[in-house]
Amino acid sequence: MFTTISKTKRVLFHLSVAAYAAISITACSGSESGGEVTVVTPDTQTPPPPPPSAQTYVVDDSQALQDALNEVRAGDTILIRGGRQYRTNYRFPGETIRGFTLANSGTADAPIRIAGDTSNDTSAPVIDQGITSTDEDSVVGIYLLCASHVVIENLEIRNVHSSGISSSLGDCASSGIKISNTHIHHVYGDTNVGGIRLSRTSQVEISNNLLHDIYQSDRENTTPIVTADSENISEIVIRQNHFSNSDTGVRLQAQNDKHLSGIMIQDNHFELLDKAVVGLTHSLNGASSANSKLSELQIQGNLFLETASAIDLDMGDTREQSQGLSVVNNTFHDIERIAVNLSGIIDITIYNNIFSHVERDLLITRASSQMGISTNISEMDYNLFWHTDYSASTGPEWLLDLGGTNPQTFNNFSDWTSAFTDTLHAHLQSDPDQVSKFMDPLFSDSESLDFTPQSTFAINGGYHGETLGAFTDGKRPGPSNENP
C-alpha cells in the first residue's frame, strides 16, 4: 500500500519546541549521554519480504517527512522524492538532539526503510540543515532514537551539526542498522563530530557511501561518550566507502569495560586524512585505566592515499589484552608520517600489502602504559616496499617498542629482515618479511588512481600466490559507482 503524506495529512506528537571522524564506533558505559559513532554489521543475506500490511509513505516536503517518521512501523518504507531539499528543527520530547527523528523500530525480518526516490532520473533528495560553522546549534540530519533494524539509503545529507546520521546517545542500545549509497558532507561541531555517529549499536553495515569535509573545532579534545550500561559491540562491517578531507576516516573506541569485536574494514578508499583508521581505549569517571579491549579486527583491501598516518591503533591504556589484527592486501601510497602504528595488541598478521612512498615510518610498535599488556606481531611477510628516494639499504624506518624499555630502530629493509635474529625482540615472533621485496610495484596509472601492480612479484607474490595490494581481480576500493 502506498500512502502519500502531504501538508493536508499530518499526525504529530505533542511536543515542546524549544568532524572529526567520518565514522566513529564506540563501545561505551557510564551514566550520562554523550556523542560518538558506533558502526556494526548486520546479516548480509537478503531478508524475507515485509508483511502484507507494510505501507510505503511517499513524501515530498520536510513536514511530511517527519510525519512519516512518526508513523512508520516494522516493514514500512519511506520514499523521499528526489530533486528536493528537506530541513527541520524538530526535537523529540525530552531529547536535546534535533533533526529528522525516527523513534520506532523495525524487526530483523521487516526493517524500516528510509530511501531516496531517484526514479525518473531525479537527483538524490538532500537533507540540508543550513549549518555553516562549528559554533551553531546541534541539528543532525537523521536521528535514530532507540531505533533498531533500520535501512537508510540513496540520500545526500549536508550542512549539519555534530553528525549526518546519529544513533541515540542515551540509555538505549540498538542493532541492525544499514546505511548505504549515501553522501554525507560538511558536518560541523566542537567535539565528538562524526559523519555517521552510532553509539551502543551492534550488527551494522556501512557500505558504498561518500563521506567528506567533516570539521571539529576542538581537534585536541574528543570527549568520550558516556552512556548507561551497554552490551559489547560486535559484527561491524565498513565496506566500499570513500573517506576524504577529514581528520579521521574510521574511529574505533572501547570505553571502560566494553569490548569491540568482529570488525571488518574492507575495500574502502581513504584519502587526504590526518589518520585513516584510529582505534583506542578510554577510561571514564576518574578511573585510572580501562578494562576495555579490541579483538578480531580485519583491515583488508583498502587504499590509503595521501594520508598523514594510515592505521593508528593504541589499545595500550587498558588492563585487558587486545588480540587479533589482520592487515591484508592493502595499498599504502604517499603516506606522510606512519603507515602502521600499534600498541597493546597481540596476534598481529600483516601480509600481501604494498607500501609505496611511505615518507617516514613504515611500522611502529609502542610500549603499553599498563603492566602485562603486550604488543606482538605473529607474522609479517609477503609485502612489497617501494620508494624512489630509497633502496633496500637506506630508509625509511621500522621501530619497535617506542617509549618502552627495549626500543629498537631498523633504518632500512635489509636490517629489518633480520630484526628478530639480531635482537630477539619481544614484539616479534620471527624475522619479518623474509619473502617480501623492496621493488617498484609498477602501478598501471597512479595519476588516474589506478594502483593495479604490474611487476611480476606484485602479481603473484602473495601468501598463496595472490596479487598484492588492494587492486585485485579488476576491482578498485571505494563505492561501486566510482569504479569503472
N, C-alpha and C positions, 0 to 999 in steps of 0.2 A: 504494500500500500504506500502511495506517495502522499505526503502531506506538505503543502506549501504554506509556510508561515510568513505572513506579511504584517504590515503595520495595523491591519484591521483585526488580526487574531493574535493575541498575546496572553500568555499565562505567566504572571510574575510572582516571585516570592515577595512578601512584605519585607522591606529592608530599610535600614537607616544608612543613608548615603553619607556619608561622612566626607670587563671581560677578561674577562680574565681567561677562563678556560672555555673552549668550545663545548666540551662535555666534561662534567665533573661527577665522579662516582664516589659516594660516601656510605660507609657502614658506620652508624653512629649510635650513641646512647647518652642519656642525660635527662634534663627536666624541662628545658625551655625550647622554644622554636628558634631556628637559625636559618641558614641558607647555603646549600651546596647541591651538587648534582650526583645522582646515582644512576648508572645505566646497567641493564641486565638483559639476558637473552631468553626469549620465550621459545616454546615449541615451534620449530620451523615447518612442521607438517601442515598441510592445508586443513584448516578447521572445517568441521561439518557445516552445512548451510544453516542460517539462522532459523528460528522457529517461524511458523507461518504468520504469526501475529506481528512480526517485525515491521516497523514503519521506516520510510525514508522521508526525512524533512529536507525540503529544498529551500534554501534561504538566500536572500539577495540584498539584505541590509543589516546593519550592525545590531539593531534591537531584535530583529528576527533571529539572528544567530544566537544571542544569549537566551532568548525564549526557547529555542530548540534545545540548547544545552540543559536548560531547566527541566525539560520534558522527557528527554530520551531515556530509554531503559535498555536492558540487555538485548542485543541483536539489532538494535536500531542503527540507522545511518543518517548522518547529517551531511548533505551535499551543499557546499558553499559555492555559489556561482562565481566563475572566473571573470577576469576583466574588471573587477571592482575592488575598492578598498573598504576595510572594516576597522572601526575604532570604538573603544569603550572605556569607561571609568568604573565599571561595575565592581562592587565589592560584596562578597557573600557575607551575611550577618555573622559577626564575631571574628572575621578574618581581617588581617592587615594588608594582605596581598590583593591587588586589584588586577583586573584583566578578564578576558573571556573565561568563565569558570565552569568546569564540569564537576559536580558533586555526586554523580551517580556512577555505578559500576556495571560493566558487562560481566560475562562469565567466560570461562576458558573456551566453551563451545560456541558462545554467542557474544563476542566482544562488541562494544560500542565503536562505531567507525566515524571519524571526522575527516572528511576528504574534500579537497578542492575539485570542482567540476570544470575540467578543461576541455569538455567536448565542444564541438563547433569551432575548433581552432582558437579558443579563447586562452588568454594567459592565465596563470595560476592566480587565485584570489590572494589579496595582500592584506595581512593584518598589520596595520601601521599605527602605533600608539603615539606618534608625534614627538617622541623623546629625542633630544639632540645633544644632551650633555649628561655628565655623571651626577650632577647635583640636583636633578629634578626628582619628583616623587616617584615611588616604585609602582610601575604599571607593567606587568609582564604581558606576553602575547596570549598564551593559553595556560591556565592554572588548573592542574588536576588535583582537586581537593578530595583526598581519601578515595580516589578513583582507581580501580583496577580493571584489567582486561580492556584496554583502550587502544585503538589503532588511529594514528594521525598520519596523513599523507597528502602530498600534492599541494602544499601551501608555500607561501612566502611570508615570513614574519620579520619585521624590521622596525627600527627606531623604538626600542623598548628599553625599560629599565630593569636591571638585575638578571633577567633571563628571557629567552624566547618562549621556551616551554619549561614549566616548573611543576614538580610534584608538591604535595603537602609537606610542610616543614614542621608539622606539629606532632600530635600523639598517634597518628595512624600510619600503618605501613601499607604498601600496595605491591601489586605484582602484575605481570602480563602486559607490559607497555611496549608498543611497537611504533617507531617513528621512522618514516621513510619518505624519500623524494621530496624533501622539504628544504627550503633555502632560508637560513636564519642569519641575519647580519645587522650590524650597527646596534649592538647591545651595550648599554652604559650602566655604570654603578660605582659605588665606593669600595665595597668588599663583597666577597662571595658571589661574583658575577659569573654566569655561565650561559652559553648559547642554549644548551639543554641542561637543566639543573634538577636532578632527581635525588631524593633522599629516602632511605629506607625502602627501596624498591628492588625487587628481585624479578627474574625472568623477563628481561627487557632486551629488545633488539633495536639498535640504532643503525640504519643502513641507507646508503645511497643519498646522503644529504650533503649539502654545501653549507659550510659554516665559516664565517669570516668577520673581521672588524668587530671584535669584542673587547671592550675597554673597561679597565678597572683603575680608578684614580689612585687608590692606595695599594700600590703594587707590592709593598713590603709586608702588608698585614692582611693575611687571609684568615679571618676569624673562623675557627672550626664550627661546624654545625652542632648544635646541642638540641637533642630531642629526647623523648621518652624512650624506654627500653624497646629495642627492636630485634628482630631476627637477624642472623648473619646474612650477608648479601652473597648471592651465588647466581650462576648462569647468566653471564654478561657477554653480549656479543656487540662489537662495534666494527662494522664491516663496510667497505667501499664508500667511505666518506671522503670529502676534500676539506681540509682544515688549512686556513691561512690567515695572516695578518691579525694574530692574537698572541698574548703571552704564552698560552698553553693550548695544546690540542686536546689531549685526554688527561684528566686529573683523577687519580685513584687515591682515596683517603680512607683509612681504617682508624676509628676512634675508640679510646678506652679499651673495652674488652671485646670489640666486634671484629669479625673476620670478613675478608673479601676472598672469594674463591671461584674457580671455574670461569676465568675471564679470557675472552678471545678478542684480540685487536688485530684485524686481518684486512689486507688488501686496501688500506687507506693511503691517501696522498696527503702528506704533511709538508707544508711549505711556508717559508717566511714566518717562523715562530721563534720565540726565545727557547722554549722547551717543548718538544712534541708530545712525549708521554712522561708523566710525572706520577710517582707513587710515594706515599708517605704515611706514617703513623702519627697519631695525635693523642696526647694526654689532656684530660679536661678536669675542670672543677678543682684545680690545685694539686692534682695527682702528680707525683714526681716523674712517673713514666706510665706508658700504656701497656695493656695486655692484649693488644690487637696484632693481627698478622695478615699477610697476603699469601695466598697459595694457588698454585696451578694457573699461572699467567702465561699465555701464549701470545707472542708478538710475531706475526708471520705475514710475509708477502707485502710489506708496506714500503712505500717510497718516502724517504726522509731527505728533503731537498732544501738547501739554503736555510737551514735552521742553525741557531747558535749551539744548542745541545739537542740530541735526539732522544735518548732514553735515560731518565734520571729517576732511579728507584732507591729511596732512602728509607729502609724499614728498620734502621738500627736503633731507634728511640723507643724500644718496646722490650718487655720481658718475655715475649713469645717469639719463637723462631719462624720466620717466613721461609717458605720452601716451594721449589718447583717453578723455574722460569725457563722458557724456551724462546730464544731469539733466532728465528729460522727464515731463510730466503727473503731477507730484506735488502733493499738497496739504499745505501747511505751516500749522498753526494753533496759536496760543498758544505761540510759541517764546520762551523767557525771555531767551536771550542772542544766539545767532548761528544764522541759517538755513543758510548755506553758508560754509565756511571752508577755503581751498585753498592749497596750496604745492607747487611742483615738478612741475606737470602742464601740458602744452600740449594744444592741440586740444580745448578745453572748449566744449561747447554746452549752453545752459540755456534751455529754452523750454517753452511750454504749461503752466507751473506756476501755482498760486495760492499767494501768500504773504499770509496773513491774520494780523494781530495778532502780528507779529514785534516784540518789545519793544525790541531794541537795534540789532543789526546785521543787515542783510539779506544782505550779501555781504562777505567779507574775503578778499583775496589777500595772502599773506605772502611776505616775501623768503626765498629758499632759503639754507641755510648753506654750500652748495658753489658755487664759481665755475662759470659756464657752465650751470647748471640754471635753467630758466625756468618761469614761470607765464604762461599766455596764454589768454585767452577769445576763441575764434574767432567765436562768435555767442551773444548773449543777447537774446532778444526773445519776443514773443507771450506775455508773462506778465501776470498780474494781481496788483496790490499793493493791500492794504487794511488800514486801522487806524482805528477810530472816534475815536482821540485825535489823529490826524494828517491832513494833507491833502497834496496834491502838492507844496506849497511848504514843508512842515515835515518833521520827521524821520519814521522812523528813518534810519540812515546806511548808505552803501556806502563801503568803504575799500579802496584798492589799495596793494600793496607795503608792507604794515605791517612795520615793523622794517627796511626797506631804505633805499636812497639816494634814492628818489623817492616818498615816501608822499603819498597824496592822499586827502582825505576829502570825500565828497559828502553834504551834510546833508539832502537832500530829493530826491524823484523828479524834479523839474524840472531840478535841477543834474545829476543822474545821466544823463539822456538826452543831454546834450551833453558827457559826460566825455572822450571821445576828441578831439573837436574842440577843446575848451578846453585839453587838456593833452598830447595826443599820447602818452598813457601806453603804455608797452611791454606792459602786461598786457592791453591791449585791441587789437583789430584794426579796430574801427569803433565808432561811437556805439552804446551798448546801448539796448535796449528802446524802439525807435522806434515800434513798433506797440502796445506794451504800454500798459496803462491803470492808473490809480490810481482804483479804484472798488469799491463793495461788490459782492461776488460773489452776494449774496442766497442764502446756503445754505438748503436746504429745511428742515432742523431740526437745527442743530448740537448742541442739548441731547440729542438722541437719536442723535448721531454720524452723522447723515445730512448729508454735506457736498456733496450734489449742488447745483451752482450753478444759479441761475435767471436771472441777469442776461443780457441779450442778448449782450454781448461775451463773457462766460464760456462761453456755449453754443456760439458759432460763431466765436470769435476766435482759434482755434488756428492753427498753422503752415500747415495745409491746410484750414482751416475746422473743425477738430475742437473738441470741448468741452475746456475747460481743466481741469486738476486730475486727481485720481485717480478721481473718481466719474463714470465714463463708461459709456455703454451699459447702465445699470441695475445695474452691479456695484459692490461695495464691497471695499476692500482687506481682507486678512485671511483666515483659514481659511473654507472654504466653509460649514462648519456654524455659523458665526457670522453669516452673511449670509442675509437673507430670500430 
